[in-house]
Amino acid sequence: MTAKRITSWNHMNISQSAKVIIINSILIGALMHYLAMFRIPSTIVSKLDRMIAVFFWKDNQGKGLHWKKHALIQTPRGQGGLGIRNIGIFNSALLMKKAWRVNQNPHLLLSRVYHRNNSPGHSLLRRFRQSSWGRNKIVMAADLLEHHNCWKVGNGRNIGVSSHRWMNGKQPTFRDHAPLYEARYLKVADLIQDNQRGWNLRKINRLFELSSARQIKSIELPSSPDSNDDQFWPYSKSG
């Protein structure tokens, strides 16, 4: 489909600025449904990127040189590029957006279908042995989202001390003598005093390096012990 569209425009005299609009709005826009539902194989992504690059650089007579590296023309315009979308990155971003929506909106039909196979207390997006290809790719996107997400501390029950980024967007550094078993399964709630009265300073100083302990103690805790832990995306102002 993309190849046929490009072939139909090859004989037309189109400026490169107009081609950028065509690529982002029409060519990649026509693939939006597939990009938002499935993880496109890297071989197909590379082929699509090559087709788009050829369409961008060649004129209506089929002649043209690739004057700049492909990575540069896919760089956002605010960073000196042309803003042509990287299909692989765009695919990952759309799948991560869907994974975020499923986890943050458990009332949705899709969320309820996923939740039906889960045990209580687990994420809605987990991989199962007989899961569909589409679901497995969304789960992979959810894992990637989890890796980059940060946490705002509420009651601390859902935040793993060593597995989540919760200390000003980072993970704390344990002291060398900290027990490995305790470090692995420790929750942030275990570092908070009963009834949300503040941090357990003695435990924090015992488990963490000085710089990490100082940063943990600087994190403000909510006054209510029923406050939930919140995830946010640190790479945008809105989170």
C-alpha positions as CSV (number, residue, x, y, z in Angstrom):
1,M,0.0,0.0,0.0
2,T,2.8,2.5,0.9
3,A,4.8,1.5,-2.2
4,K,1.8,2.1,-4.4
5,R,1.2,5.5,-3.0
6,I,4.8,6.5,-3.4
7,T,4.8,5.2,-7.0
8,S,1.8,7.3,-7.8
9,W,3.6,10.5,-6.6
10,N,7.0,9.8,-8.2
11,H,6.2,11.6,-11.4
12,M,5.0,14.7,-9.7
13,N,7.2,17.7,-9.0
14,I,6.9,18.0,-5.2
15,S,9.1,20.1,-3.0
16,Q,11.0,18.4,-0.1
17,S,9.1,20.5,2.4
18,A,5.8,19.2,1.0
19,K,7.2,15.7,1.0
20,V,7.9,15.9,4.8
21,I,4.2,16.7,5.3
22,I,3.1,13.9,2.9
23,I,5.4,11.4,4.7
24,N,4.2,12.2,8.2
25,S,0.5,12.9,7.5
26,I,-0.3,10.4,4.7
27,L,2.3,7.7,4.4
28,I,2.9,7.1,8.1
29,G,-0.7,8.2,9.0
30,A,-2.1,5.4,6.8
31,L,-0.1,2.9,9.0
32,M,-1.3,4.3,12.3
33,H,-3.8,1.4,13.0
34,Y,-1.1,-1.3,12.5
35,L,1.6,0.7,14.4
36,A,-0.8,1.1,17.4
37,M,-1.8,-2.5,17.5
38,F,1.2,-4.7,16.6
39,R,5.0,-4.6,17.0
40,I,6.2,-4.3,13.4
41,P,9.3,-6.6,12.6
42,S,12.5,-4.7,12.2
43,T,13.0,-5.9,8.7
44,I,9.8,-4.4,7.6
45,V,10.6,-1.2,9.5
46,S,13.9,-0.9,7.7
47,K,12.3,-1.5,4.3
48,L,9.7,1.2,5.0
49,D,12.4,3.7,6.1
50,R,14.4,3.0,3.0
51,M,11.3,3.6,0.7
52,I,10.5,6.9,2.5
53,A,14.2,8.0,2.2
54,V,14.2,7.3,-1.5
55,F,10.9,9.2,-2.0
56,F,12.2,12.2,0.0
57,W,15.5,12.6,-1.9
58,K,14.6,11.7,-5.5
59,D,13.0,14.1,-7.9
60,N,10.3,13.3,-10.5
61,Q,12.9,11.9,-12.9
62,G,14.1,9.4,-10.4
63,K,17.4,11.1,-9.7
64,G,18.7,12.4,-6.4
65,L,21.4,12.0,-3.8
66,H,21.0,11.3,-0.1
67,W,22.8,14.4,1.1
68,K,22.3,13.7,4.8
69,K,22.3,10.7,7.1
70,H,18.9,9.1,7.7
71,A,19.2,9.6,11.4
72,L,19.5,13.4,10.9
73,I,16.3,13.8,8.9
74,Q,14.5,11.8,11.5
75,T,15.7,14.1,14.3
76,P,13.0,16.5,15.6
77,R,13.0,19.9,14.0
78,G,13.7,21.6,17.3
79,Q,16.9,19.6,17.5
80,G,18.1,20.5,14.0
81,G,16.5,17.7,12.0
82,L,13.5,17.6,9.6
83,G,11.1,15.8,11.9
84,I,10.4,12.8,9.6
85,R,9.1,10.1,12.0
86,N,11.2,7.1,12.7
87,I,8.7,4.2,12.2
88,G,10.3,1.9,14.7
89,I,10.4,4.5,17.5
90,F,6.9,5.7,16.6
91,N,5.6,2.1,16.7
92,S,7.1,1.6,20.2
93,A,5.6,5.0,21.4
94,L,2.1,4.1,20.2
95,L,2.3,0.6,21.9
96,M,3.5,2.2,25.1
97,K,0.7,4.7,25.0
98,K,-1.8,1.8,24.6
99,A,-0.2,-0.1,27.5
100,W,-0.4,3.1,29.7
101,R,-4.1,3.5,28.8
102,V,-4.8,-0.2,29.7
103,N,-3.1,0.1,33.1
104,Q,-4.5,3.5,34.0
105,N,-8.1,2.8,33.0
106,P,-9.2,-0.6,34.4
107,H,-12.8,0.1,33.5
108,L,-12.1,-0.2,29.8
109,L,-13.3,-3.3,28.0
110,L,-9.8,-4.2,26.9
111,S,-8.5,-3.7,30.4
112,R,-11.3,-6.0,31.8
113,V,-10.4,-8.7,29.3
114,Y,-6.8,-8.6,30.3
115,H,-7.7,-8.4,34.0
116,R,-9.8,-11.5,33.8
117,N,-6.7,-13.7,33.4
118,N,-4.8,-12.0,36.2
119,S,-4.5,-12.7,39.9
120,P,-5.3,-9.8,42.2
121,G,-2.5,-7.4,42.9
122,H,-0.7,-7.9,39.6
123,S,-0.4,-5.5,36.6
124,L,-3.1,-5.8,34.0
125,L,-0.5,-6.5,31.4
126,R,1.3,-9.8,32.0
127,R,2.6,-12.3,29.5
128,F,0.9,-15.7,29.4
129,R,1.9,-18.9,27.7
130,Q,-1.0,-18.9,25.2
131,S,-1.3,-15.1,24.8
132,S,-1.8,-13.7,21.3
133,W,1.0,-12.1,19.3
134,G,-0.7,-8.7,19.6
135,R,-1.0,-9.0,23.4
136,N,2.6,-10.1,23.8
137,K,3.8,-7.1,21.9
138,I,1.7,-4.7,24.1
139,V,3.2,-6.5,27.2
140,M,6.7,-5.9,25.8
141,A,5.8,-2.2,25.4
142,A,4.5,-2.2,29.0
143,D,7.8,-3.6,30.2
144,L,9.6,-0.8,28.3
145,L,7.3,1.7,29.8
146,E,7.9,0.4,33.3
147,H,11.6,0.7,32.7
148,H,11.4,4.4,31.9
149,N,8.6,5.4,34.2
150,C,9.2,7.2,37.5
151,W,7.1,7.0,40.7
152,K,5.7,9.6,43.0
153,V,5.6,8.1,46.5
154,G,2.2,7.8,48.2
155,N,1.8,4.9,50.7
156,G,4.8,3.1,49.1
157,R,3.1,-0.3,48.9
158,N,3.4,-0.6,45.1
159,I,7.0,0.6,44.7
160,G,9.9,-1.7,44.9
161,V,12.9,0.0,46.4
162,S,15.4,-1.7,44.1
163,S,13.2,-2.3,41.0
164,H,11.5,1.1,40.4
165,R,12.8,4.7,39.8
166,W,11.3,6.6,42.7
167,M,14.1,8.6,44.3
168,N,14.0,11.8,42.2
169,G,13.9,9.6,39.0
170,K,16.6,7.2,40.2
171,Q,17.1,4.1,42.2
172,P,18.9,4.3,45.6
173,T,22.3,2.8,46.2
174,F,22.4,0.2,49.0
175,R,25.3,-0.2,51.4
176,D,27.7,-3.1,50.8
177,H,26.6,-4.9,53.9
178,A,22.8,-4.6,53.2
179,P,21.2,-8.1,53.0
180,L,20.6,-9.1,49.4
181,Y,17.2,-10.8,50.2
182,E,16.0,-7.7,52.0
183,A,17.2,-5.4,49.3
184,R,15.4,-7.4,46.6
185,Y,12.0,-7.5,48.2
186,L,12.0,-4.2,50.1
187,K,9.1,-1.9,49.4
188,V,9.1,1.8,50.0
189,A,6.3,1.3,52.5
190,D,8.8,-0.5,54.6
191,L,10.9,2.7,54.9
192,I,7.9,4.7,56.2
193,Q,6.8,4.9,59.8
194,D,3.3,3.8,60.8
195,N,0.4,6.2,59.9
196,Q,2.6,8.1,57.5
197,R,4.4,10.0,60.3
198,G,7.6,10.3,58.3
199,W,10.6,8.3,57.1
200,N,12.2,5.6,59.2
201,L,15.5,7.4,59.5
202,R,17.3,4.7,61.4
203,K,16.5,2.1,58.8
204,I,17.3,4.4,55.8
205,N,20.7,5.2,57.3
206,R,21.4,1.5,57.9
207,L,20.5,0.3,54.4
208,F,21.6,3.1,52.0
209,E,24.7,5.0,51.0
210,L,24.9,8.6,52.5
211,S,24.0,10.4,49.2
212,S,21.0,8.1,48.6
213,A,19.8,8.3,52.2
214,R,19.9,12.1,52.0
215,Q,17.8,12.2,48.9
216,I,15.3,9.8,50.3
217,K,14.8,11.8,53.4
218,S,14.3,14.9,51.3
219,I,11.2,13.4,49.6
220,E,8.0,14.8,50.9
221,L,5.4,12.3,52.0
222,P,1.6,12.8,51.7
223,S,-0.2,13.4,55.0
224,S,-2.8,10.6,54.4
225,P,-1.7,6.9,54.7
226,D,-4.2,6.0,52.0
227,S,-2.6,8.0,49.3
228,N,-1.8,5.9,46.3
229,D,1.6,5.7,44.5
230,D,1.5,7.4,41.1
231,Q,3.4,6.7,38.0
232,F,4.5,9.5,35.7
233,W,6.4,9.9,32.4
234,P,9.5,12.0,33.2
235,Y,10.2,13.1,29.6
236,S,7.2,15.4,29.3
237,K,6.0,18.4,31.3
238,S,2.5,16.9,31.8
239,G,3.9,13.5,33.0
